[in-house]
Amino acid sequence: MAQMIEVIPRRESSAPTLIRRWLNAIWQTLSPVLMGMLILAGLWQVAAWISGGTLPTPLATASTLRELLSDPFYDNGPNDKGIGIQLMASLGRVFTGWGIGIAIAIPLGMLLGSSAALRKMLAPVIEILRPVSPLAWYPLGLAVLHNAPKAVVFAIVITSLWPTLVNTTMGVQNIPADLKAVSKVFRFSRWRYISKVLLPAAFPAILTGMRLSMGIAWMVIVAGEMLAGGTGLGFFVWDSWNALSLERVMSAILVIGITGLALDRLFSLIGQRMAAWQEGGH
């Protein structure tokens, strides 16, 4: 009797399939970004041609940036430090000013959102102070603190707190009425109401305000450090301009922009994680 041999169809290995899917997902994510970068580089190159060589080309700037990043933390004295040291100095001032600003804005925003009378009293004051240019606060900070770097932090505190203050106020105002009713039914203490109802409900708005505040703080730091001097990316830009090195200026602009993008993406990631955590029933 002839032996029957069952032919089993060969299955494609799952590992190559997963790798292809992974590479495809990465490409779908990065291809729009790469396209945008190519468009930016093309416009930059055209602008360099139109300027007759005054504006450095992307390739010339990339060469200078690579040189700066080859030893970013060298320190040859007060006016000759690596771009890594300058970046760390700027980030330190930004996070200090931003942190103080949100420490003021969040509690005050919670009070304003909970009290209509307090909102009516302080709304005109906020609207008068909020549009003031960041650089207008620098001389006041310098006069009071007698220290240029601290005056920059002072300007960041004043100008970065407003988005968080406004968003926190709106977030608390818009807490659903049924959540407030439940807290009254169960007779929540003030602290329990804040921790279990107010903060979770208002957190998306608060986080948006913190994200906007960080963006403002990062913009203010460059202008402030141009005035203050010493260290920081703003000082680096101004010092490079005085040395007539536009390649270094453009390199610093790229570092400033990429760092700002990274900070913004960090807040976006935190928002996504918190949203997923809340949807999970925590």
Contacts in CASP RR format, 6 or more apart in sequence:
PFRMAT RR
TARGET T0000
AUTHOR 0000-0000-0000
METHOD contacts of the structure
MODEL  1
MAQMIEVIPRRESSAPTLIRRWLNAIWQTLSPVLMGMLILAGLWQVAAWI
SGGTLPTPLATASTLRELLSDPFYDNGPNDKGIGIQLMASLGRVFTGWGI
GIAIAIPLGMLLGSSAALRKMLAPVIEILRPVSPLAWYPLGLAVLHNAPK
AVVFAIVITSLWPTLVNTTMGVQNIPADLKAVSKVFRFSRWRYISKVLLP
AAFPAILTGMRLSMGIAWMVIVAGEMLAGGTGLGFFVWDSWNALSLERVM
SAILVIGITGLALDRLFSLIGQRMAAWQEGGH
41 58 0 8 1.000
42 58 0 8 1.000
44 55 0 8 1.000
44 57 0 8 1.000
44 58 0 8 1.000
45 57 0 8 1.000
45 58 0 8 1.000
47 55 0 8 1.000
48 55 0 8 1.000
48 56 0 8 1.000
48 57 0 8 1.000
48 58 0 8 1.000
54 246 0 8 1.000
55 246 0 8 1.000
55 250 0 8 1.000
56 64 0 8 1.000
56 246 0 8 1.000
56 247 0 8 1.000
56 250 0 8 1.000
60 247 0 8 1.000
61 247 0 8 1.000
61 250 0 8 1.000
61 251 0 8 1.000
61 254 0 8 1.000
63 247 0 8 1.000
64 245 0 8 1.000
64 247 0 8 1.000
64 248 0 8 1.000
64 250 0 8 1.000
64 251 0 8 1.000
65 251 0 8 1.000
65 254 0 8 1.000
65 255 0 8 1.000
68 82 0 8 1.000
68 83 0 8 1.000
68 248 0 8 1.000
68 251 0 8 1.000
69 83 0 8 1.000
71 82 0 8 1.000
72 82 0 8 1.000
72 83 0 8 1.000
72 84 0 8 1.000
72 85 0 8 1.000
72 87 0 8 1.000
73 82 0 8 1.000
73 84 0 8 1.000
73 85 0 8 1.000
74 80 0 8 1.000
74 81 0 8 1.000
74 82 0 8 1.000
74 85 0 8 1.000
75 81 0 8 1.000
75 82 0 8 1.000
75 85 0 8 1.000
78 230 0 8 1.000
79 230 0 8 1.000
79 239 0 8 1.000
81 231 0 8 1.000
83 233 0 8 1.000
83 236 0 8 1.000
83 251 0 8 1.000
83 252 0 8 1.000
83 255 0 8 1.000
85 231 0 8 1.000
86 231 0 8 1.000
86 232 0 8 1.000
86 233 0 8 1.000
86 234 0 8 1.000
86 235 0 8 1.000
86 236 0 8 1.000
86 252 0 8 1.000
87 232 0 8 1.000
87 233 0 8 1.000
87 255 0 8 1.000
87 259 0 8 1.000
89 231 0 8 1.000
89 232 0 8 1.000
89 233 0 8 1.000
90 221 0 8 1.000
90 222 0 8 1.000
90 225 0 8 1.000
90 232 0 8 1.000
90 233 0 8 1.000
90 234 0 8 1.000
91 259 0 8 1.000
93 149 0 8 1.000
93 152 0 8 1.000
93 153 0 8 1.000
93 156 0 8 1.000
93 221 0 8 1.000
93 225 0 8 1.000
93 232 0 8 1.000
94 156 0 8 1.000
94 214 0 8 1.000
94 217 0 8 1.000
94 218 0 8 1.000
94 221 0 8 1.000
96 153 0 8 1.000
96 156 0 8 1.000
97 153 0 8 1.000
97 156 0 8 1.000
97 157 0 8 1.000
97 160 0 8 1.000
97 217 0 8 1.000
98 156 0 8 1.000
98 160 0 8 1.000
98 213 0 8 1.000
98 214 0 8 1.000
98 217 0 8 1.000
100 153 0 8 1.000
100 157 0 8 1.000
101 157 0 8 1.000
101 160 0 8 1.000
101 161 0 8 1.000
101 164 0 8 1.000
101 213 0 8 1.000
102 160 0 8 1.000
102 161 0 8 1.000
102 164 0 8 1.000
102 210 0 8 1.000
102 213 0 8 1.000
104 157 0 8 1.000
104 161 0 8 1.000
104 165 0 8 1.000
105 161 0 8 1.000
105 162 0 8 1.000
105 164 0 8 1.000
105 165 0 8 1.000
105 168 0 8 1.000
105 213 0 8 1.000
106 164 0 8 1.000
106 168 0 8 1.000
106 206 0 8 1.000
108 165 0 8 1.000
108 168 0 8 1.000
109 165 0 8 1.000
109 168 0 8 1.000
109 169 0 8 1.000
109 172 0 8 1.000
110 168 0 8 1.000
110 172 0 8 1.000
110 194 0 8 1.000
110 198 0 8 1.000
110 202 0 8 1.000
111 118 0 8 1.000
112 118 0 8 1.000
112 119 0 8 1.000
112 122 0 8 1.000
112 165 0 8 1.000
112 168 0 8 1.000
112 169 0 8 1.000
112 172 0 8 1.000
113 119 0 8 1.000
113 168 0 8 1.000
113 169 0 8 1.000
113 170 0 8 1.000
113 171 0 8 1.000
113 172 0 8 1.000
113 173 0 8 1.000
114 172 0 8 1.000
114 198 0 8 1.000
119 169 0 8 1.000
126 162 0 8 1.000
126 165 0 8 1.000
126 166 0 8 1.000
129 158 0 8 1.000
129 162 0 8 1.000
130 162 0 8 1.000
132 158 0 8 1.000
132 159 0 8 1.000
134 155 0 8 1.000
134 156 0 8 1.000
134 158 0 8 1.000
134 159 0 8 1.000
134 216 0 8 1.000
134 219 0 8 1.000
134 220 0 8 1.000
134 223 0 8 1.000
134 224 0 8 1.000
135 155 0 8 1.000
135 223 0 8 1.000
135 224 0 8 1.000
135 227 0 8 1.000
137 154 0 8 1.000
137 155 0 8 1.000
137 158 0 8 1.000
137 159 0 8 1.000
138 151 0 8 1.000
138 152 0 8 1.000
138 154 0 8 1.000
138 155 0 8 1.000
138 224 0 8 1.000
138 227 0 8 1.000
138 228 0 8 1.000
139 151 0 8 1.000
140 154 0 8 1.000
141 150 0 8 1.000
141 151 0 8 1.000
141 154 0 8 1.000
141 155 0 8 1.000
142 148 0 8 1.000
142 151 0 8 1.000
144 154 0 8 1.000
145 151 0 8 1.000
145 154 0 8 1.000
148 227 0 8 1.000
148 228 0 8 1.000
148 229 0 8 1.000
148 230 0 8 1.000
149 228 0 8 1.000
149 230 0 8 1.000
149 231 0 8 1.000
151 228 0 8 1.000
152 220 0 8 1.000
152 221 0 8 1.000
152 224 0 8 1.000
152 225 0 8 1.000
152 227 0 8 1.000
152 228 0 8 1.000
155 220 0 8 1.000
155 224 0 8 1.000
156 217 0 8 1.000
156 220 0 8 1.000
156 221 0 8 1.000
159 216 0 8 1.000
159 217 0 8 1.000
159 220 0 8 1.000
160 213 0 8 1.000
160 214 0 8 1.000
160 215 0 8 1.000
160 216 0 8 1.000
160 217 0 8 1.000
160 220 0 8 1.000
161 213 0 8 1.000
162 213 0 8 1.000
162 216 0 8 1.000
163 209 0 8 1.000
163 210 0 8 1.000
163 212 0 8 1.000
163 213 0 8 1.000
163 216 0 8 1.000
164 206 0 8 1.000
164 209 0 8 1.000
164 210 0 8 1.000
164 212 0 8 1.000
164 213 0 8 1.000
166 209 0 8 1.000
167 205 0 8 1.000
167 206 0 8 1.000
167 208 0 8 1.000
167 209 0 8 1.000
167 212 0 8 1.000
168 202 0 8 1.000
168 205 0 8 1.000
168 206 0 8 1.000
168 209 0 8 1.000
170 205 0 8 1.000
171 201 0 8 1.000
171 202 0 8 1.000
171 204 0 8 1.000
171 205 0 8 1.000
171 206 0 8 1.000
172 198 0 8 1.000
172 202 0 8 1.000
174 202 0 8 1.000
174 205 0 8 1.000
175 197 0 8 1.000
175 198 0 8 1.000
175 201 0 8 1.000
175 202 0 8 1.000
176 201 0 8 1.000
179 197 0 8 1.000
179 201 0 8 1.000
180 197 0 8 1.000
182 197 0 8 1.000
183 192 0 8 1.000
183 193 0 8 1.000
183 196 0 8 1.000
183 197 0 8 1.000
188 196 0 8 1.000
188 197 0 8 1.000
199 206 0 8 1.000
200 278 0 8 1.000
203 274 0 8 1.000
204 271 0 8 1.000
204 274 0 8 1.000
204 275 0 8 1.000
207 267 0 8 1.000
207 270 0 8 1.000
207 271 0 8 1.000
207 274 0 8 1.000
210 267 0 8 1.000
211 264 0 8 1.000
211 267 0 8 1.000
211 268 0 8 1.000
214 263 0 8 1.000
214 264 0 8 1.000
214 267 0 8 1.000
215 260 0 8 1.000
215 263 0 8 1.000
215 264 0 8 1.000
218 256 0 8 1.000
218 259 0 8 1.000
218 260 0 8 1.000
218 263 0 8 1.000
221 232 0 8 1.000
221 233 0 8 1.000
221 234 0 8 1.000
222 233 0 8 1.000
222 234 0 8 1.000
222 237 0 8 1.000
222 256 0 8 1.000
223 234 0 8 1.000
224 234 0 8 1.000
225 231 0 8 1.000
225 232 0 8 1.000
225 233 0 8 1.000
225 234 0 8 1.000
225 235 0 8 1.000
225 238 0 8 1.000
226 234 0 8 1.000
226 235 0 8 1.000
226 237 0 8 1.000
226 238 0 8 1.000
228 235 0 8 1.000
229 235 0 8 1.000
229 238 0 8 1.000
233 252 0 8 1.000
233 255 0 8 1.000
233 256 0 8 1.000
234 252 0 8 1.000
236 248 0 8 1.000
236 252 0 8 1.000
237 249 0 8 1.000
237 252 0 8 1.000
237 253 0 8 1.000
240 246 0 8 1.000
240 248 0 8 1.000
240 249 0 8 1.000
240 252 0 8 1.000
241 249 0 8 1.000
END
